[in-house]
């Protein structure tokens, strides 16, 4: 088998597909997210070297949002954004869930998620009380 022979187009690694579909800027970032358990292939944790198949479901977390996409096509080269969006389709349940979570975050206000300092003694006590109330 020659080194310069074109690869089989029906076999694309998961990290390469996520990079080509523009979910992550680099393959290394895609690999880190997969190894960190942020990406699931058909409901299971997987390795970056896993070959992607058409009609597979991929669940991935990006920041606060979690998306579930169905693979429509395979590609191992990164192309323009419109071409990359043709590689997958987000499920209806995923879209509804994301919109619901976004509305919830907006209703809570942005200040609820911003922490600009280390908690002081009083705040640590409040956190401790809150944790003990929740977990007891």
C-alpha positions as CSV (number, residue, x, y, z in Angstrom):
1,X,0.0,0.0,0.0
2,X,1.5,3.3,-1.0
3,X,1.8,6.2,1.4
4,X,0.5,8.7,-1.1
5,X,-2.6,6.7,-2.0
6,X,-5.9,8.5,-1.2
7,X,-7.6,7.3,1.9
8,X,-11.0,5.5,1.7
9,X,-13.7,8.2,1.9
10,X,-16.0,6.0,3.9
11,X,-13.6,5.9,6.8
12,X,-13.1,9.1,8.7
13,X,-11.7,9.4,12.2
14,X,-14.0,11.1,14.8
15,X,-11.6,13.9,15.6
16,X,-11.0,14.6,12.0
17,X,-14.8,14.7,11.2
18,X,-15.5,17.0,14.2
19,X,-12.7,19.3,12.9
20,X,-14.0,19.2,9.3
21,X,-17.6,19.9,10.5
22,X,-16.2,23.0,12.3
23,X,-17.2,22.1,15.8
24,X,-13.6,22.7,16.9
25,X,-10.8,24.9,15.6
26,X,-8.1,22.2,15.6
27,X,-7.9,18.4,15.6
28,X,-6.0,18.6,18.8
29,X,-8.9,20.4,20.5
30,X,-11.3,17.9,19.1
31,X,-9.1,15.1,20.5
32,X,-9.0,16.8,24.0
33,X,-12.7,17.1,24.1
34,X,-13.2,13.5,23.1
35,X,-10.7,12.2,25.6
36,X,-12.3,14.4,28.3
37,X,-15.7,12.8,27.8
38,X,-17.4,15.8,26.2
39,X,-18.1,13.9,23.0
40,X,-20.2,10.7,22.9
41,X,-20.7,8.6,19.8
42,X,-24.1,6.8,19.7
43,X,-24.5,7.4,23.4
44,X,-21.1,6.0,24.5
45,X,-17.7,7.5,25.3
46,X,-15.3,6.9,22.6
47,X,-11.7,7.4,21.3
48,X,-10.6,10.0,18.8
49,X,-9.6,7.2,16.4
50,X,-13.1,5.9,16.1
51,X,-14.4,5.7,12.5
52,X,-17.6,7.8,11.9
53,X,-20.5,6.2,10.1
54,X,-23.4,8.0,8.3
55,X,-26.6,8.2,10.5
56,X,-24.6,8.0,13.7
57,X,-25.6,10.3,16.6
58,X,-22.9,12.4,18.1
59,X,-23.5,14.3,21.4
60,X,-21.0,17.1,22.1
61,X,-20.7,19.8,24.7
62,X,-19.5,23.3,23.8
63,X,-19.5,25.6,26.7
64,X,-22.9,25.7,28.4
65,X,-24.7,24.0,25.5
66,X,-25.0,20.3,24.5
67,X,-25.8,19.4,20.9
68,X,-26.9,16.1,19.5
69,X,-26.2,15.8,15.7
70,X,-26.8,13.2,13.2
71,X,-24.0,12.5,10.7
72,X,-25.3,13.0,7.1
73,X,-22.0,12.9,5.2
74,X,-18.3,12.1,5.8
75,X,-15.5,14.5,5.0
76,X,-11.9,14.7,6.3
77,X,-11.0,18.0,4.8
78,X,-12.0,21.3,6.4
79,X,-14.1,23.4,4.0
80,X,-16.3,26.5,4.2
81,X,-18.9,26.8,6.9
82,X,-21.9,26.2,4.6
83,X,-20.3,23.0,3.2
84,X,-19.4,21.9,6.8
85,X,-23.0,22.4,7.9
86,X,-24.1,20.0,5.2
87,X,-22.2,17.2,7.0
88,X,-24.7,17.0,9.9
89,X,-28.1,17.9,11.1
90,X,-29.0,18.7,14.7
91,X,-31.9,16.7,16.1
92,X,-35.2,18.5,16.9
93,X,-35.0,17.4,20.6
94,X,-31.5,18.9,20.8
95,X,-32.6,22.3,19.4
96,X,-35.6,22.5,21.7
97,X,-33.4,21.6,24.7
98,X,-30.8,24.2,23.8
99,X,-33.4,26.9,23.4
100,X,-35.0,26.0,26.7
101,X,-31.6,26.1,28.5
102,X,-30.7,29.4,26.9
103,X,-34.0,31.0,28.0
104,X,-33.4,29.7,31.5
105,X,-29.9,31.2,31.6
106,X,-31.2,34.5,30.3
107,X,-34.0,34.6,32.9
108,X,-31.5,34.0,35.7
109,X,-29.4,36.9,34.6
110,X,-25.8,37.0,33.6
111,X,-24.6,38.0,37.1
112,X,-25.5,34.5,38.4
113,X,-22.6,33.0,36.4
114,X,-19.9,35.7,36.9
115,X,-17.5,35.1,39.6
116,X,-14.7,37.7,39.7
117,X,-13.1,36.9,43.0
118,X,-12.2,34.2,45.4
119,X,-15.0,33.7,48.0
120,X,-14.3,35.4,51.3
121,X,-15.0,33.8,54.7
122,X,-18.7,34.8,54.8
123,X,-19.3,33.6,51.2
124,X,-17.5,30.3,52.0
125,X,-19.8,29.7,55.0
126,X,-22.9,30.4,52.8
127,X,-21.6,28.0,50.2
128,X,-21.0,25.4,52.9
129,X,-24.5,25.8,54.3
130,X,-26.0,25.6,50.8
131,X,-24.1,22.4,50.0
132,X,-25.1,20.8,53.3
133,X,-28.8,21.7,52.7
134,X,-28.7,20.2,49.2
135,X,-26.8,17.0,50.0
136,X,-28.4,16.0,53.3
